[in-house]
Amino acid sequence: MLSLLNKKWCLHPSQPERTQALARELGVPAVVAALLINRQVTTPEEAEVYLNADLTRLHDPFGIKDMEAAARRVAQAVENRETITVFCDYDVDGVTSAAFLTHFFRDLGVNVRYYLPERMAEGYGLNEDAVRKIREAGSTLMITADCGITGHHEVRVAKTLGLDVIISDHHQVGEEGLPEAVAVLNPHRADCDYPYRFLAGVGIAFKLALAVRNTLHQAGWEKSRLPNMKRHLDLFVLGTIADVAPLTGENHILSSHGLEVLATSKKPGIVALKAVAGVDGSVDARAVGFALGPRLNAAGRLGKADAGFHLLTATDLKEAMAIAEEIDKINTERKEIQAWVEEEAEYQIAREVDLETERAIVLASENFHAGVVGIVASRLVEKYFRPVVLIALAEGKGKGSGRSIPRFNLHKAFTECSPHLSQFGGHAYAAGLSIEEENVAAFRDAMNQVATRILSDDDMIPELTLDAELNISEIDRTLDAAIRKLEPFGAGNPSPVFLAKNVEMKNLRLMGKTKEHARFTAHQEGGRIEAVAFGMAEALTALEDDEAPRIDIACEIHTNNWNGQNKLELRILDARPADEKMV
């Protein structure tokens, strides 16, 4: 039987002997050892790196294919005082990548420029007009950030104009192979054996900067002349978390330090961004993902990515505050447009989509806004749990964005459907496309053929993964502090979810303007703790057929800071009547 939220619960298999052995080696609670093992961290050495986020354990940047050629060419440009232009994508990862490199080159005294394509007019990635403008403006070296891996034609044009190009990207390499650039930095290229493949675009930019710094030092530059790389990890963590890159390996180490830098950053743009977002004091991954990142993303989504870049590279606080306030307004506008597009998409689903037979949802409309179709697709995936592609149409052409589920690789599906597409790129879970309006119907049919072949009924039931069973009596501040050592939580390193069985639900109270949320006291074997369940009031109320129904709960441990009080509570993610069988 499924849970109250119609999900399958999948409990990680317990490994008592391995768990106890690792717990003894590390001197941590067994629950923490189990969490590490669930995240494929199985040896004391790996665990020490994970828990301590030691910067000395980062991989050599020259392990990335072509890095030596890239660093050598950039160092040459620095030494010769050439003009460098950074060309980037317009999302948070692209903007932070460009801002990171801009700060780095400024620290070196280099004449650095930037180019962000206008989303609506120029679309994603390199374009020939931009390349010509960059060369005409006097640049002799262009570095792409978070884009460029499919820019074969544009790189050839740049070469004929005397503009050297370094590609810095983390998206999948297309069937055409690699552009003929001076260097192509991308851990996903087939001939790259770099140990960690999941750096976001800003991570590749960081590695390039680190390699250039080392190259200049070897060329005789004193350390005092070289940039402090840690100072710009605030930009790294913004781009990495906002791009939903896995917070494992190097991303985990650098993001851990990046959040500390972000909390105390003196960059005027960061100070201003945190102010308008209401983020104060320490900063966690959730604040980046739900408060800071969306505001920067909103600017790019509505064709104003320059604002985000100017904010992150601002040198004056007054100027930065003005930009941040404008971005905050843009974010409000983005929310309104997003709500309208979601309403239009739901209307189409109700009228045009047979959810019993169609395993992929593909919708197109002139009422869709290209800047928000990706985020709306994500929300529809959460609701319908199948791949979703939304296409914004204008003047016979469409720009679309898709999101997917674990069993369906969206990039591979787009590859199969490529005869109907003008252009596409992205990842397994998220991808973008360009298409002629006349090809939309054929593309929809093709996507559904692929989805029908690949997805079973079971694949389209959402799963909730639980890390370990935990008794409420075990929850205290010592355990919470030990669990927090695994932060930052996010993609690839999810916030731990625990199973508590046979819990008595007492004193159920409804909350919120429409009473959609609930609070109750969870009792279990002598332990008790307050619990909050967002959006679950109706489901929990239906269980209340006696004074204190017994339920199994899937929950996270949280600290509730309210009215000067600081107490632990459970955040309920799902529930079911007690004694149901696990998957």
C-alpha positions in Angstrom: 0.0 0.0 0.0 1.2 3.5 -0.8 1.6 6.2 1.8 -0.7 9.1 2.6 1.0 11.1 -0.2 0.9 8.1 -2.6 4.6 7.3 -2.5 6.6 4.1 -2.1 8.9 4.2 0.9 12.3 2.7 0.3 14.4 2.1 3.4 18.1 1.8 2.9 19.1 -1.8 4.0 20.7 -1.8 7.4 24.4 -3.0 7.6 24.8 -3.3 11.4 28.4 -4.7 11.4 29.8 -2.1 8.9 27.9 0.7 10.6 29.1 -0.2 14.1 32.7 -0.6 12.9 32.7 2.8 11.1 31.0 4.5 14.1 33.8 3.1 16.4 36.5 4.3 14.1 35.1 7.8 13.8 33.7 8.2 17.3 30.3 9.2 15.9 26.8 7.8 16.6 25.8 4.8 14.7 23.1 6.8 12.9 25.7 9.1 11.5 27.8 6.1 10.3 24.7 4.7 8.6 24.2 8.0 6.8 27.8 8.0 5.6 27.5 4.5 4.3 24.2 5.3 2.5 26.1 8.1 0.7 28.8 5.7 -0.4 31.3 7.0 2.1 32.5 3.7 3.5 36.0 4.0 4.9 37.3 6.1 7.8 39.6 8.0 5.4 36.7 8.9 3.1 34.6 9.9 6.1 37.3 12.2 7.5 37.4 14.1 4.2 33.6 14.2 4.1 33.1 15.4 7.7 36.1 17.8 7.8 35.8 19.3 4.3 39.6 19.5 4.0 40.6 21.8 1.1 44.0 20.0 0.8 42.1 16.9 -0.5 40.9 18.7 -3.7 42.0 17.1 -7.0 44.8 18.7 -9.1 43.0 21.0 -11.6 45.5 19.9 -14.3 43.8 16.5 -14.2 41.1 18.0 -16.4 41.9 17.3 -20.0 43.2 20.4 -21.8 43.8 22.3 -18.6 47.5 22.8 -19.2 46.8 24.4 -22.6 44.1 26.6 -21.2 46.1 27.8 -18.3 49.1 28.5 -20.5 47.0 30.6 -22.9 45.3 32.5 -20.1 48.7 33.2 -18.4 50.0 34.4 -21.7 47.0 36.8 -22.0 47.6 38.0 -18.5 51.4 38.6 -19.1 50.7 40.4 -22.4 47.9 42.5 -21.0 45.4 41.2 -23.6 41.7 41.9 -23.3 39.8 38.8 -22.2 36.0 38.4 -22.6 34.0 35.9 -20.6 30.9 34.6 -22.4 28.4 33.0 -20.1 25.0 31.4 -19.8 22.2 33.5 -18.2 21.3 31.3 -15.3 22.8 31.5 -11.8 25.6 29.0 -12.7 26.5 31.0 -15.8 26.4 34.4 -14.1 28.3 33.2 -11.0 30.9 31.6 -13.3 31.4 34.9 -15.2 31.5 36.9 -11.9 34.0 34.5 -10.5 36.4 34.8 -13.4 35.8 38.6 -13.5 36.8 39.0 -9.9 39.8 36.7 -10.5 41.0 38.7 -13.5 40.4 42.0 -11.7 42.6 40.7 -8.9 45.3 40.1 -11.5 44.9 43.6 -13.0 43.6 42.2 -16.3 41.3 44.1 -18.7 38.3 41.7 -18.5 34.9 42.1 -20.2 31.8 40.0 -20.2 29.1 39.0 -22.7 25.7 37.6 -21.6 23.4 36.6 -24.5 19.9 38.1 -24.2 17.6 35.1 -23.5 14.8 36.0 -25.9 16.7 37.5 -28.8 19.9 35.3 -28.8 18.9 32.1 -27.0 21.2 29.7 -25.2 24.9 29.3 -26.0 27.3 30.9 -28.4 26.1 32.8 -31.5 28.0 34.2 -34.4 26.9 37.8 -34.0 28.2 37.8 -30.4 31.5 36.3 -31.5 32.0 39.1 -34.1 31.1 41.8 -31.6 33.5 40.5 -29.0 36.4 40.4 -31.6 35.5 43.9 -33.0 35.6 45.3 -29.4 39.3 44.3 -29.2 39.3 41.0 -27.3 41.9 38.4 -28.4 40.8 35.6 -26.0 37.2 34.5 -25.1 36.5 32.1 -22.3 33.0 30.5 -22.2 31.6 29.8 -18.8 28.8 27.2 -18.3 28.3 27.0 -22.1 30.0 26.5 -25.5 30.3 22.7 -25.8 28.0 22.7 -28.8 29.4 25.9 -30.4 31.3 24.3 -33.3 30.4 26.9 -35.9 31.0 29.9 -33.6 34.4 28.6 -32.6 35.4 28.2 -36.2 34.2 31.8 -36.9 36.2 33.0 -33.9 39.3 31.3 -35.3 39.0 33.0 -38.6 38.7 36.4 -36.8 41.8 35.9 -34.7 39.9 35.3 -31.5 41.2 32.4 -29.4 38.5 30.4 -27.5 38.7 28.4 -24.4 35.5 26.3 -23.7 34.7 25.9 -20.0 31.5 23.9 -19.7 29.9 21.0 -17.8 27.0 20.0 -20.1 26.9 16.8 -22.1 29.1 16.6 -25.2 27.0 16.3 -28.3 27.2 13.8 -31.2 29.4 16.3 -33.2 32.2 16.0 -30.6 34.3 18.8 -29.3 34.6 22.3 -30.8 38.0 23.1 -32.3 39.0 25.5 -29.5 42.4 26.2 -27.9 41.1 24.1 -25.0 37.9 22.4 -24.1 37.5 22.0 -20.3 34.6 19.5 -19.6 34.9 16.5 -17.3 32.2 14.8 -19.4 34.3 14.5 -22.5 35.1 10.9 -23.2 38.9 11.3 -23.0 38.9 13.1 -19.7 39.8 10.9 -16.7 39.4 13.6 -14.0 38.3 11.9 -10.8 35.2 14.1 -10.1 32.8 14.7 -13.0 30.0 16.7 -11.3 31.4 20.2 -11.0 28.9 22.9 -12.1 30.0 25.5 -14.6 31.3 27.7 -11.7 33.3 24.7 -10.5 35.1 24.5 -13.9 35.7 28.2 -13.7 37.2 27.8 -10.3 39.5 25.0 -11.5 40.6 27.1 -14.5 41.4 30.0 -12.2 43.3 27.8 -9.8 45.4 26.4 -12.7 46.1 29.9 -14.0 47.2 30.9 -10.5 49.6 28.0 -10.3 51.0 28.6 -13.8 51.7 32.3 -13.0 53.3 31.3 -9.7 55.6 28.9 -11.6 56.4 31.7 -14.0 57.8 33.7 -11.2 54.9 35.7 -9.8 55.1 36.3 -6.1 52.2 34.8 -4.0 51.4 38.3 -2.8 50.4 39.2 -6.4 48.1 36.2 -6.8 44.4 36.2 -5.9 43.1 34.6 -2.7 40.9 31.8 -4.2 39.0 31.1 -1.0 37.7 34.7 -1.0 35.5 34.0 -4.0 34.0 30.7 -2.9 30.8 32.6 -2.1 30.2 32.7 -5.8 31.1 29.0 -6.2 28.5 27.9 -3.7 25.8 30.2 -5.2 26.3 28.7 -8.6 26.7 25.1 -7.5 23.7 24.9 -5.3 21.4 26.9 -7.6 22.4 24.6 -10.5 21.4 21.6 -8.3 24.9 20.0 -8.8 25.5 17.0 -6.5 26.9 18.1 -3.1 29.4 15.3 -3.1 33.2 15.0 -3.4 34.8 18.3 -4.4 31.4 20.1 -4.5 30.8 19.1 -0.9 34.2 20.3 0.3 34.1 23.6 -1.6 30.4 24.3 -0.8 31.0 23.7 2.9 33.7 26.5 2.9 31.7 28.5 0.4 28.7 28.8 2.8 31.1 30.1 5.5 32.5 32.7 3.1 28.9 33.6 1.9 27.9 34.3 5.5 30.6 36.9 6.1 31.2 38.1 2.5 32.1 41.7 2.1 31.2 41.8 -1.6 28.7 44.6 -2.0 26.5 42.5 -4.3 26.4 39.6 -1.9 25.6 41.9 1.1 22.8 43.5 -0.9 21.4 40.2 -2.2 21.2 38.8 1.3 19.5 42.0 2.6 16.6 41.9 0.0 16.2 38.1 0.5 16.0 38.5 4.3 19.0 36.2 4.8 21.0 37.1 7.9 23.7 35.4 10.0 24.8 31.9 9.0 23.7 30.7 5.5 22.8 27.2 4.7 22.1 25.4 1.4 18.4 25.9 1.8 18.8 29.7 1.9 20.8 29.6 -1.3 18.4 27.3 -3.0 15.2 29.0 -2.0 16.1 32.7 -1.3 19.3 33.8 -3.0 19.5 31.6 -6.1 15.9 32.2 -7.3 16.4 36.0 -7.2 19.5 35.8 -9.4 17.8 33.2 -11.7 14.7 35.5 -12.1 16.8 38.1 -13.8 18.1 35.6 -16.4 14.6 34.1 -16.8 13.1 37.4 -17.7 15.9 38.5 -20.0 17.8 40.7 -17.6 20.7 38.5 -16.6 23.0 41.6 -16.8 21.5 42.7 -13.6 22.6 39.6 -11.8 26.1 39.9 -13.2 26.4 43.6 -12.3 25.2 42.8 -8.8 27.8 40.1 -8.2 30.6 42.3 -9.6 29.5 45.6 -8.0 32.1 47.5 -6.0 29.8 50.1 -4.4 27.2 49.1 -1.8 24.7 51.8 -2.7 24.8 50.7 -6.4 24.5 47.1 -5.3 21.4 47.8 -3.2 19.7 49.5 -6.1 20.4 46.5 -8.3 19.3 44.0 -5.6 16.0 45.8 -5.1 15.4 45.8 -8.9 16.2 42.0 -8.9 13.8 41.5 -6.0 11.0 43.2 -8.1 11.9 41.0 -11.1 11.6 38.0 -8.9 8.1 39.0 -7.8 7.2 39.5 -11.5 8.7 36.1 -12.2 6.4 34.5 -9.6 3.3 36.1 -11.2 4.3 34.9 -14.7 5.1 31.5 -13.4 1.7 31.2 -11.8 0.0 32.2 -15.1 2.0 29.6 -17.1 1.3 26.9 -14.6 -2.4 27.6 -14.8 -2.3 27.5 -18.6 -0.3 24.2 -18.5 -2.8 22.6 -16.1 -5.7 23.8 -18.4 -4.0 22.0 -21.3 -3.3 18.9 -19.4 -7.0 18.6 -18.4 -8.1 19.1 -22.0 -5.4 17.5 -24.1 -3.4 14.9 -22.1 -4.6 11.4 -21.4 -2.7 10.6 -18.2 -3.6 7.0 -18.4 -1.8 6.4 -21.7 0.7 9.3 -22.1 3.9 8.8 -20.1 5.5 12.1 -21.1 3.7 15.4 -21.0 4.7 17.7 -23.9 2.8 21.1 -24.1 3.3 24.1 -26.3 1.6 27.5 -26.2 2.1 31.1 -27.2 1.0 31.9 -23.7 4.0 30.3 -22.2 7.0 32.5 -21.2 10.3 30.9 -22.2 12.0 32.2 -19.1 9.8 30.2 -16.7 8.9 27.0 -18.6 11.7 25.1 -16.8 10.6 25.9 -13.3 7.0 25.2 -14.2 8.0 21.8 -15.7 9.7 21.0 -12.4 6.5 21.6 -10.5 4.5 19.5 -12.9 7.0 16.6 -12.6 6.5 16.7 -8.9 2.7 16.5 -9.3 2.4 14.0 -12.2 5.8 12.2 -11.8 6.6 11.7 -15.4 8.9 13.7 -17.8 7.5 17.1 -18.7 8.5 19.4 -21.6 7.0 22.9 -22.0 7.5 24.9 -25.2 7.0 28.6 -25.5 5.9 29.5 -29.0 6.5 32.8 -30.8 6.4 33.5 -34.5 6.4 29.9 -35.6 9.4 28.8 -33.4 9.5 27.3 -30.0 11.9 27.4 -27.1 11.4 24.6 -24.6 12.6 23.2 -21.3 12.1 19.8 -19.9 12.5 18.1 -16.5 12.5 14.4 -15.7 12.3 11.6 -13.2 15.0 9.1 -12.1 14.2 6.3 -14.6 14.1 8.6 -17.7 17.2 10.3 -19.1 15.9 13.4 -20.8 19.1 14.2 -22.7 19.1 10.6 -24.3 15.4 11.0 -25.1 16.0 14.3 -26.8 18.8 12.6 -28.8 16.4 10.0 -30.0 13.8 12.7 -30.9 16.5 15.0 -32.5 15.1 14.7 -36.1 12.2 16.9 -34.8 14.4 19.4 -33.0 16.5 22.4 -34.2 18.8 22.3 -31.2 19.0 20.7 -27.8 21.3 20.2 -24.8 21.4 19.5 -21.1 21.4 16.7 -18.6 19.6 13.5 -17.7 17.1 15.4 -15.5 17.0 18.8 -17.2 17.4 19.8 -20.8 16.5 22.6 -23.2 15.5 22.7 -26.9 14.6 24.8 -29.9 12.0 23.6 -32.3 9.9 24.7 -35.3 6.2 25.0 -34.3 5.2 22.7 -37.2 7.3 19.9 -35.6 5.8 20.0 -32.1 3.1 17.4 -32.7 5.7 14.9 -34.1 8.0 15.6 -31.2 5.2 15.0 -28.7 4.5 11.6 -30.3 8.1 10.7 -30.5 8.7 11.6 -26.8 5.7 9.5 -25.8 7.0 6.5 -27.8 10.3 6.7 -26.0 8.6 7.1 -22.6 6.2 4.2 -23.3 9.2 2.0 -24.2 11.3 3.0 -21.1 8.9 3.7 -18.3 6.8 1.0 -16.5 3.8 1.8 -14.3 6.0 1.2 -11.2 8.6 3.8 -12.5 5.9 6.5 -12.4 5.2 6.0 -8.7 7.3 8.5 -6.7 9.7 7.0 -4.2 10.7 8.4 -0.8 14.1 7.1 0.3 14.6 6.7 4.1 18.0 6.6 5.5 17.5 4.7 8.8 15.0 3.8 11.5 15.2 6.1 14.5 13.5 6.1 17.8 12.2 9.5 19.0 13.9 8.9 22.4 17.3 9.0 20.5 16.8 12.6 19.2 18.7 15.2 21.1 21.1 18.1 20.4 24.2 15.9 20.5 22.7 13.7 17.7 21.5 16.7 15.7 25.0 18.3 15.9 26.6 15.1 14.7 24.2 14.9 11.8 24.9 18.5 10.9 28.6 17.6 10.3 27.4 16.0 7.0 26.1 19.4 5.7 25.6 21.1 3.3 22.7 19.0 2.2 21.3 19.1 -1.3 21.4 17.1 -4.5 23.5 13.9 -4.1 23.7 14.5 -0.3 20.0 14.8 0.7 18.9 16.0 4.1 18.6 12.7 6.2 15.1 11.2 6.3 14.3 8.9 9.2 11.6 6.4 9.8 9.9 6.3 13.1 7.4 3.5 13.6 4.3 3.1 15.6 4.1 6.8 16.6 1.2 8.1 18.6 -0.1 11.3 17.0 -1.5 13.5 19.8 -2.9 17.0 20.0 -3.3 17.5 16.2 -3.7 21.2 15.4 -4.3 22.7 12.0 -2.4 25.8 10.8 -2.2 28.2 7.9 -4.8 30.6 6.4 -6.6 27.7 4.8 -5.7 25.2 7.5 -3.6 23.1 5.1 -0.7 22.5 7.5 -0.7 20.6 10.8 1.2 20.3 14.1 1.1 17.5 16.5 3.0 15.9 19.4 4.7 12.6 18.4 5.0 10.0 21.2 6.9 6.8 20.9 8.3 4.5 23.6 8.8 7.1 26.2 10.0 9.8 23.8 8.1 12.8 22.6 8.7 15.7 20.3 6.8 18.3 18.4 6.2 17.7 14.7 5.1 19.9 11.8 3.5 18.6 8.6 3.2 21.1 5.7 0.4 20.5 3.3 -0.7 17.3 5.1 -3.6 18.5 7.3 -6.3 16.8 5.3 -4.5 13.5 5.1 -3.6 13.4 8.8 -7.1 14.5 9.9 -8.5 11.6 7.9 -6.5 9.2 10.1 -7.8 10.7 13.4 -10.6 8.1 13.9 -9.6 7.7 17.5 -8.0 10.0 20.1 -4.4 9.2 19.3 -3.9 7.2 16.0 -0.7 5.3 15.5 1.3 6.1 12.4 4.7 5.5 10.8 6.3 8.7 9.9 9.0 9.7 7.4 10.7 12.8 8.9 13.7 15.2 9.1 15.1 16.7 12.3 14.9 20.5 12.3 15.7 23.3 14.6 12.8 25.7 15.1 14.0 29.2 15.9 10.9 31.2 17.0 10.3 34.0 19.4 13.8 33.7 20.9 13.4 30.0 21.5 15.5 27.3 19.9 14.1 23.8 20.0 14.3 20.6 18.0 11.3 19.3 16.1 10.4 16.9 13.3 9.4 17.9 9.9 7.0 15.3 8.6 7.5 14.4 4.9 5.0 11.6 4.7 3.0 9.2 6.9 1.0 6.0 6.8 -1.0 3.9 9.2 1.3 1.9 11.4 2.5 -1.6 10.5 2.5 -1.2 6.7 5.3 -3.1 4.9 8.3 -1.3 3.6 9.5 -1.6 0.0 
